[in-house]
């Protein structure tokens, strides 16, 4: 589920994986990675709201064409999202918020 969402839908590339327990992804060969894992156990419940952890993160795409292509993949995958000030805002399958913005947008 994580690989399908992050790689096929959002467009990240797999940089490393450890069997079925961890997957590391990045975009455009960038050296910082997002780590996804099952170390709490497959099907583990979401962390409580007051737990330490990631609530949301922001991803930048290079231009409006890339953002529009991503929007079409979200629509095709029937993944709910909203547009706010031109950005795409959604939640991953695990409840973590994601804001996707254009990096070259003129202020």
HELIX and SHEET records of a PDB file:
HELIX    1   1 UNK A    2  UNK A    3  1                                   2    
HELIX    2   2 UNK A    4  UNK A    9  3                                   6    
HELIX    3   3 UNK A   64  UNK A   76  1                                  13    
SHEET    1   A 3 UNK A  13  UNK A  18  0                                        
SHEET    2   A 3 UNK A  22  UNK A  26 -1                                        
SHEET    3   A 3 UNK A  34  UNK A  37 -1                                        
SHEET    1   B 4 UNK A  56  UNK A  61  0                                        
SHEET    2   B 4 UNK A  97  UNK A 102  1                                        
SHEET    3   B 4 UNK A  87  UNK A  91 -1                                        
SHEET    4   B 4 UNK A  81  UNK A  84 -1                                        
END                                                                             
